[in-house]
Amino acid sequence: MTLWKLLFKLIGTEPISDLKWVFLFWSLHLFSDTNFSLNRIKKMRLILFVISAMALFLSELNSTVHAQQSEWSLALHGGAGVISKDLPDSMKQLYYEGLEEALSTGEEILSEGGSALEAVEMTVRSLEDNPLFNAGRGAVYTSEGTHELDAAIMDGSTLAAGAITGVTTIKNPISLARNVMTDSRHVLFSGAGAETFAEQTGVERVDNSYYNTKHRYEQWMRAQQQSNLKKEETIRGLCRTLNLFSSPFVVSPHCAQTDVILSAAKRSRNTSGISKPSIPDEYKYGTVGAVALDKDGNLAAATSTGGMTNKRFGRVGDVPIIGSGTFANHVAAISATGWGEQIMKNVSANTIANYMEFNDSTLEEAMDFVLTERLNPGDAGFIGVDFKGNISMQMNTVGMFRGSIDSHGKRTVMIWENE
């Protein structure tokens, strides 16, 4: 790259005073003119003048860039998915207040010089303690009518990470995940092993009924109805197939009983307002997460979830899989929310960070790539912060509970795309 092109590239990124433009370009033009003849002393003076002008320019450019970068940044989410815009105002207000409270928790830590790790852990804990969100207190029900929780945390400065999956008695799973990172030589503990490890760390324990909430129970009951309906339709289809190989005028007693059950299930479905046999999107989604950059330039990410409503025994989603739902390195910190299976298949959080690093792309561009080129519409949402403090919060779902704050005081709390 020539000197002129380099200067144009540098100068084109930031404003500079007219006077400095004049001095800089006049001196460079003068010095590069082959017909310009000066004695050695004058040339030396000119060289010094050019160097001084360039130093002054680059100094202002550097100051401007650093002034625009955030000393610290924080973003959080409370889940993405099909969030109706007909949500009652009173319920909207509760969600906004929950997001604001969690945001303030992390803001206080970062503004006082605390670490990104501490900020994301405590921000997520705030969301875990709020029954509105599918994590901790508000965790959804499994197909067995219990609760199994997952969480992960990652330190971008060291790539240290900790995760737990399938825990049933941990009040704040994100804190146990951090203990896995700091107090063990492993990254991921599951089920009974995670519970045993919890006994050694002193994290707060609760009975599984602690996670019971009315709205999650009703959601689970609707999912159970849908599941039973699908089973009965499968049985009836099998019965019809079997009857083709016997008398077409004779229906087995079992198949006749199945028709009765299916008709009753359909009537129940219609009265409950459920209009299709597939599991609605509201049962697939729900997670909380936070990402942060601290004053020391360190990045961190944390994510916690109750999983998918009516999930089968032992199901593990993207959250505790480092690189899928949670990732942080020296480039960016990412937390995902959405359909875990899809997020895992694309190792989404890590893909965003890698796309930035290896394509020299912005966080916004990398996130958009994953959402539009790797995932399907309606699959997911992401929050991220890069090493400069830039924040991006994007989704290809109807909505995503989210918020952000930085050292410049720019504060955002939103649910839908345009508010």
Stockholm file with secondary structure:
# STOCKHOLM 1.0

chainA/1-419         MTLWKLLFKLIGTEPISDLKWVFLFWSLHLFSDTNFSLNRIKKMRLILFVISAMALFLSELNSTVHAQQSEWSLALHGGAGVISKDLPDSMKQLYYEGLEEALSTGEEILSEGGSALEAVEMTVRSLEDNPLFNAGRGAVYTSEGTHELDAAIMDGSTLAAGAITGVTTIKNPISLARNVMTDSRHVLFSGAGAETFAEQTGVERVDNSYYNTKHRYEQWMRAQQQSNLKKEETIRGLCRTLNLFSSPFVVSPHCAQTDVILSAAKRSRNTSGISKPSIPDEYKYGTVGAVALDKDGNLAAATSTGGMTNKRFGRVGDVPIIGSGTFANHVAAISATGWGEQIMKNVSANTIANYMEFNDSTLEEAMDFVLTERLNPGDAGFIGVDFKGNISMQMNTVGMFRGSIDSHGKRTVMIWENE
#=GR chainA/1-419 SS CCHHHHHHHHHTTSCCCHHHHHHHHHHHHHHHCTTCCCCHHHHHHHHHHHHHHHHHHHHHHHHHHHHHSCSCEEEEEEEEECCCTTCCHHHHHHHHHHHHHHHHHHHHHHHTTCCHHHHHHHHHHHHHTCTTSSSGGGCCCBTTSCCCEEEEEEETTTTEEEEEEEESSBSCHHHHHHHHHHHSSCSEEEHHHHHHHHHHHTCCBCCGGGGCCHHHHHHHHHHHHHHHHHHHHHHHHHHHHHHTTSCTTCCCHHHHHHHHHHHHHHHHHHHTTCCCSSCCGGGTCCCEEEEEECTTSCEEEEEEECCSTTBCTTCCCSTTSBTTTEEECSSEEEEEEECHHHHHHTTHHHHHHHHHHHHTCCHHHHHHHIIIIISCTTSEEEEEEETTCCEEEEESSSEEEEEEEETTCCEEEEEESCC
#=GC SS_cons         CCHHHHHHHHHTTSCCCHHHHHHHHHHHHHHHCTTCCCCHHHHHHHHHHHHHHHHHHHHHHHHHHHHHSCSCEEEEEEEEECCCTTCCHHHHHHHHHHHHHHHHHHHHHHHTTCCHHHHHHHHHHHHHTCTTSSSGGGCCCBTTSCCCEEEEEEETTTTEEEEEEEESSBSCHHHHHHHHHHHSSCSEEEHHHHHHHHHHHTCCBCCGGGGCCHHHHHHHHHHHHHHHHHHHHHHHHHHHHHHTTSCTTCCCHHHHHHHHHHHHHHHHHHHTTCCCSSCCGGGTCCCEEEEEECTTSCEEEEEEECCSTTBCTTCCCSTTSBTTTEEECSSEEEEEEECHHHHHHTTHHHHHHHHHHHHTCCHHHHHHHIIIIISCTTSEEEEEEETTCCEEEEESSSEEEEEEEETTCCEEEEEESCC
//
